């Protein structure tokens, strides 16, 4: 189903469904009511405490402030702005500290009243700036209008709540989809290449709503109902799978399968190399860089720099990875956040100006300042040589036999003529999968191997004690480790198998015993993780629950209540302080919150990343699996079904290592390891994203790589190349589509008008001619000064052609200077 068909369905559904009519009426009322209370002029008048109370979450005007209305009030039906804490607004009133504050967790910072007013004013002014720019650019009719708005606003991320505010005060100009992941998802479903700038991307969504002939709010509601309900997605973008796809980089988790797509000349292969190195991380390059400066630093100091960067990773960033940063400006912003946060300033050692933490951060900044793409490419090629990265190009005749395995002829060039033998050959995909499987340690039986595979975002963690004070030594603990169980000792004379609710445990008089048995029997579920304490300050085992509650009155130990477990670690004691910011309590069994948002701040949350790290460290295993990367260039030019065959299913995240197939030639069992990353590149001028095999689209995250005019010179001997490229691409988008825009790489190295002549004559104009198949009417609109027409003098030819003139591109290299400049100025206009 293409874009037009989807839009037609949306139009029909919105016209025939009574519920949508009622929703539209309610939406109009809400927009009008919101404009009366929180219009830009009203916000502009606010000062001091009135500003804080009217805009931000606070107890004085608990249900009557802008942020509350956007997230929790009546306006909630017009689109959500995500969960999380109040810190997303940049300022909020902390009940705990009884003061205004910004940030949360380690980045929490209480503010004085004056600081709060200053911060609140900054946020209000930023919001009003975007409103003024929107007014300035109105009417926002075409995509080019939104691009101009984006240029004026600059390269900003624009918080979700600010996007919703723009929709509330400009309901006809801004969409009712606010999360990046949702906007990308919608555009992907419609087969539209997403714009890079957030304002341009919002413009794409608005234009689709206008094409359907309905309001932005109704468009969002209908799209949600029609296209996304099957994935349990709402306009808030709250869908876990989708979050995994589009917030991967933000969370520090790179998607296993991704395709970089865009028009020719946008640097997709260039970005594929950087993506691959981002997955491998730049840690080794950073270490090598430090060692290249041995004359300045001792070996011991160099090791300390790397060690302290790793500490910042695990102790401060949590879900991010500092070694994945290669863009200097993005790293500087991260560095500023770290240095301004509580992690550095809340510790006497770390906040010292001469601490290794501060120096390590500075050394990484120096490393990125000196980093060149040639250095990255050299490391990339070294990893290719080592087999950790493989590169392949798909084409029309590429097959399963080359990619996975097949029988190939082997011709003997010596000896008898026409002597041919056949042998089985492994393809590039099978080879890298097998290499990655070996590197990941698949098949090992050491404890600790499975804890890295636990998805703690969906798993609860419990603390238990396995100590029987009436038994000698560690009799109970040793029994549980040897029999792969955990045991509980309250009310050993009673079987609780049929107890299914809290009231069923009422016969237990001991309140701690009642609580413990209820947790052990009902709250602890298969797949949950249990940490076995050894006193209050140490733990000695970690297990994963694999079986339901069972009662065994004839057990070899005094305890009779059991749950089966898979031990992930059992060995030397580990300090509790390595994973938890306090000691364990005496309680026999209790659970922890998954995140700080589930309970009180800084209370009862295990640092699961550190838990994985210390368990693997004490188990003798590597903390991380070594990543392997397969880059597939021009992935859309091959026949995906033919090349991948039955293996297309195995590359899905949840199928990796969980499912295997029998290969057709070797008859070997085959599965795809979890540490293999697949990066594809796709030229949209060859085939639109909308026409890509649905099996491929469903299993890959699509990342747009679009023309970036910022990489082109804005002044080449008085000519604004940026404006020329933007104007040509704007016309192409209207006359053809966005898939056929011209990439920035054609103009990146142009520094003189002589060089520009060559690029236009031998690269750009032939490409445009190919795009438009000699449709000179459109080509004249695109590049008017570079098309010439000549009269057809031969009468017979004129009659045959049905035209009196014919068109062609002029000889750009030999154009007169004044003609050339005049043609360029026409493109600038």
Order of alpha helices (4+ residues) and beta strands (2+ residues): alpha-alpha-alpha-alpha-alpha-beta-beta-beta-alpha-alpha-alpha-alpha-alpha-alpha-alpha-alpha-beta-alpha-alpha-alpha-alpha-alpha-alpha-alpha-alpha-beta-alpha-beta-beta-alpha-beta-alpha-beta-alpha-beta-beta-beta-beta-beta-alpha-beta-alpha-beta-beta-beta-alpha-beta-alpha-alpha-alpha-alpha-beta-alpha-beta-alpha
